[in-house]
Amino acid sequence: MIFSSESEDKNNKMITKMVINICNCGCGSELHITRYIDTDIPNTLTEYYLSLYSSKFDEEQLGIFGVLKRRLKRAWYNLIGKDYLYMDIVMSESEFNEFVEKLQNIKK
């Protein structure tokens, strides 16, 4: 599920565009991509923020030993300098196309 929004703050002279993508599998994870445009100062940089939100629902279902195992594995990967894949965001092809379209709209 993909949502898109645009807002303008007259007091701070800031325009915000946001795309939110919610995972299909039901875990409640979300990917937020936000674009901030400061209209108060001309020729300022536009900033993009990518945020990954997790519902922690799966972690509550693991039990204490499952959670401990996952956290130790994550710590071990950090110590040896490897990347740790925390989660995937699942999209169908039509949702991915819609996501790309909304990302193109956020850049405009």
Secondary structure, DSSP 8 states (H G I E B T S, - for coil): -EEEEEEEETTTTEEEEEEEEE-TTSS--EEEEEEEEE-SSTT---EEEEEEE---HHHHHH-HHHHHHHHHHHHHHHHHT-----------HHHHHHHHHHHHHHH-
